[in-house]
């Protein structure tokens, strides 16, 4: 894979930080990496608070906080996932969020192109 190692690490860090903020003690966060066709696929799943279906489309918007009931110190500024999207797209990839609903956890999926050959 071609990419900026510091920025790709920042993507992973932001995804894990986000999952940790919204997963209670005793919950779980699972990270997996696989290849599919010519892409690397990174999945971060958690058993946290999840997202309402109508909110999933807004999760990558700058300064968006889906759960405003959390204290500002716990919920953050709403920058992390927007930055993830920007960095992933700068590397030619995509990012998507999935959740069955509130209380059902969530999954964020990053898809990045793999470099093949000598080009």
CORMO-V669317 format. One record per residue. N is the residue number from 1. SS is DSSP state (@ for helix, = for strand, . for the rest). OMEGA is omega in whole degrees, -180 to 180 (none if undefined). Layout:
BEGIN
n:N ss:SS omega:OMEGA
n:N ss:SS omega:OMEGA
END
This chain:
BEGIN
n:1 ss:. omega:174
n:2 ss:. omega:177
n:3 ss:. omega:178
n:4 ss:. omega:-176
n:5 ss:@ omega:-180
n:6 ss:@ omega:-179
n:7 ss:@ omega:178
n:8 ss:@ omega:174
n:9 ss:@ omega:178
n:10 ss:@ omega:176
n:11 ss:@ omega:-178
n:12 ss:@ omega:180
n:13 ss:@ omega:-179
n:14 ss:@ omega:178
n:15 ss:@ omega:180
n:16 ss:@ omega:178
n:17 ss:@ omega:179
n:18 ss:@ omega:179
n:19 ss:@ omega:180
n:20 ss:@ omega:-180
n:21 ss:@ omega:-171
n:22 ss:. omega:177
n:23 ss:. omega:-178
n:24 ss:. omega:176
n:25 ss:. omega:-177
n:26 ss:. omega:177
n:27 ss:. omega:-180
n:28 ss:. omega:175
n:29 ss:= omega:-179
n:30 ss:= omega:178
n:31 ss:= omega:176
n:32 ss:= omega:178
n:33 ss:= omega:-180
n:34 ss:= omega:174
n:35 ss:= omega:177
n:36 ss:= omega:-176
n:37 ss:. omega:-178
n:38 ss:. omega:-179
n:39 ss:= omega:166
n:40 ss:= omega:-178
n:41 ss:= omega:178
n:42 ss:= omega:178
n:43 ss:= omega:173
n:44 ss:= omega:-179
n:45 ss:= omega:176
n:46 ss:= omega:178
n:47 ss:. omega:-175
n:48 ss:. omega:-170
n:49 ss:. omega:179
n:50 ss:. omega:-178
n:51 ss:. omega:173
n:52 ss:. omega:-178
n:53 ss:@ omega:-178
n:54 ss:@ omega:-178
n:55 ss:@ omega:-174
n:56 ss:@ omega:-179
n:57 ss:@ omega:-178
n:58 ss:@ omega:-170
n:59 ss:. omega:-179
n:60 ss:. omega:179
n:61 ss:. omega:180
n:62 ss:. omega:178
n:63 ss:. omega:178
n:64 ss:. omega:175
n:65 ss:. omega:-177
n:66 ss:. omega:-179
n:67 ss:. omega:-178
n:68 ss:. omega:178
n:69 ss:. omega:179
n:70 ss:. omega:176
n:71 ss:. omega:-180
n:72 ss:@ omega:-179
n:73 ss:@ omega:-180
n:74 ss:@ omega:-173
n:75 ss:@ omega:180
n:76 ss:. omega:-175
n:77 ss:. omega:-177
n:78 ss:. omega:-178
n:79 ss:. omega:-170
n:80 ss:@ omega:-177
n:81 ss:@ omega:174
n:82 ss:@ omega:177
n:83 ss:@ omega:176
n:84 ss:@ omega:-179
n:85 ss:@ omega:-180
n:86 ss:@ omega:-178
n:87 ss:@ omega:179
n:88 ss:@ omega:180
n:89 ss:@ omega:177
n:90 ss:@ omega:177
n:91 ss:. omega:178
n:92 ss:. omega:-177
n:93 ss:. omega:178
n:94 ss:= omega:175
n:95 ss:= omega:-180
n:96 ss:= omega:177
n:97 ss:= omega:178
n:98 ss:= omega:174
n:99 ss:. omega:177
n:100 ss:. omega:179
n:101 ss:. omega:-180
n:102 ss:. omega:180
n:103 ss:. omega:-175
n:104 ss:. omega:-179
n:105 ss:. omega:180
n:106 ss:= omega:178
n:107 ss:= omega:173
n:108 ss:= omega:-174
n:109 ss:= omega:176
n:110 ss:= omega:179
n:111 ss:= omega:-179
n:112 ss:= omega:180
n:113 ss:= omega:175
n:114 ss:. omega:177
n:115 ss:. omega:179
n:116 ss:. omega:174
n:117 ss:. omega:-174
n:118 ss:. omega:-177
n:119 ss:. omega:none
END
